[in-house]
Amino acid sequence: MLKFLVARGLLESDRQAFCFIRNRRVCRDAWLLVVVVVVVVVVVVVVVVVVVVLVVVVVVVVVLVEVVLVVVVVEVVVVVLVEVVVVAVVVVVVVVVVITIIFFKILSMTLYAKFQPNLSLPEHALVVFFRYSPQL
């Protein structure tokens, strides 16, 4: 993969695999980006596992309730459980979208550092924020 990036001119050498420019501060920020990516992946996996477990619990509870209780009570419980599952799915989607937005903001700041190496990461954040934010 690194050889492909070097051949395409995206990286000057193999040494720049996680360092977009030779500035050590930006290299450290690039490693921070790798850590953020790992954290985002772990959070998404945990959220998916929680949703799957929640759905399995709901299915088991619905089956048990159908066996034990009357039809009217089952309908009420099923409606409540379906609402809980819908709310859980909406929360998961919102969390994943927010994490994705944060990830791409950090990625854009790090890539911006490639073209403006004289700025620190907080300065890049301000430049990116004011460049892409609507006028107040």
C-alpha positions in Angstrom: 0.0 0.0 0.0 2.8 2.4 0.9 4.6 1.7 -2.4 1.3 2.5 -4.2 1.0 5.8 -2.4 4.7 6.7 -3.1 4.2 5.7 -6.8 1.2 7.9 -7.1 3.1 10.8 -5.4 0.8 10.9 -2.4 3.8 10.3 -0.1 7.3 11.2 -0.8 8.8 8.1 0.9 7.9 5.1 3.0 9.0 7.1 6.0 6.0 9.4 5.6 3.4 6.6 6.1 2.0 8.3 9.2 3.7 11.7 8.7 2.3 13.8 5.9 5.1 16.4 6.1 8.5 16.4 7.9 7.3 18.7 10.7 7.5 16.6 13.9 4.5 18.3 15.4 2.3 17.4 12.4 3.7 13.9 12.5 2.6 13.6 16.2 -0.8 15.0 15.1 -1.0 12.3 12.4 -0.4 9.7 15.1 -3.2 11.3 17.1 -5.4 10.8 14.0 -4.5 7.1 14.0 -5.5 6.9 17.6 -8.8 8.7 16.9 -9.5 6.3 14.0 -8.9 3.3 16.3 -11.2 4.8 19.0 -13.9 5.5 16.5 -13.8 1.9 15.2 -13.9 0.5 18.7 -16.9 2.8 19.6 -18.8 1.8 16.5 -18.1 -1.9 17.1 -19.3 -1.6 20.8 -22.4 0.3 19.7 -23.3 -2.4 17.1 -22.8 -5.2 19.6 -25.0 -3.4 22.1 -27.8 -3.0 19.5 -27.5 -6.7 18.5 -27.7 -7.7 22.1 -30.7 -5.4 22.6 -32.5 -6.8 19.6 -31.9 -10.4 20.8 -33.2 -9.6 24.3 -36.3 -8.0 22.8 -37.0 -11.0 20.7 -36.5 -13.4 23.6 -38.7 -11.3 25.9 -41.4 -11.1 23.2 -41.4 -14.8 22.7 -41.5 -15.5 26.5 -44.3 -12.9 26.9 -46.4 -14.5 24.1 -46.1 -17.8 25.8 -47.0 -16.6 29.3 -49.4 -13.7 29.0 -52.7 -12.9 27.3 -52.9 -11.5 23.8 -53.8 -7.9 24.9 -50.9 -7.6 27.3 -48.6 -9.1 24.7 -49.6 -6.4 22.2 -48.9 -3.6 24.6 -45.5 -5.1 25.6 -44.6 -5.6 21.9 -45.5 -2.0 21.1 -43.4 -0.8 24.0 -40.4 -3.0 23.0 -40.6 -1.9 19.4 -40.5 1.7 20.5 -37.5 1.0 22.7 -35.7 -0.7 19.7 -36.6 2.2 17.4 -35.2 4.7 19.9 -32.1 2.6 20.4 -31.5 2.5 16.6 -32.0 6.2 16.3 -29.5 6.9 19.1 -27.0 4.6 17.5 -27.4 6.3 14.1 -26.9 9.7 15.7 -23.8 8.6 17.6 -22.3 7.1 14.5 -23.0 10.3 12.4 -21.5 12.5 15.1 -18.4 10.3 15.4 -18.0 10.3 11.6 -18.3 14.2 11.4 -15.7 14.6 14.2 -13.4 12.1 12.5 -13.6 13.9 9.1 -13.1 17.3 10.8 -9.9 16.0 12.4 -8.8 14.4 9.1 -9.4 17.6 7.3 -7.4 19.5 9.9 -4.5 17.1 9.6 -4.5 17.2 5.8 -4.7 20.9 5.9 -1.4 20.8 7.9 0.2 19.3 4.8 -0.3 22.6 3.0 0.2 25.0 5.9 3.1 23.4 7.9 3.9 26.7 9.8 0.6 26.5 11.7 0.0 24.5 14.9 -2.9 22.1 15.1 -5.2 24.5 17.1 -4.5 27.1 14.4 -5.4 24.6 11.7 -8.6 23.9 13.6 -9.5 27.6 13.7 -8.6 28.0 10.0 -10.7 25.0 9.0 -13.6 26.0 11.3 -13.8 29.5 9.9 -13.2 28.5 6.3 -16.0 25.9 6.3 -18.4 27.4 8.8 -21.3 29.7 7.7 -20.8 33.4 8.4 -22.4 34.4 11.7 
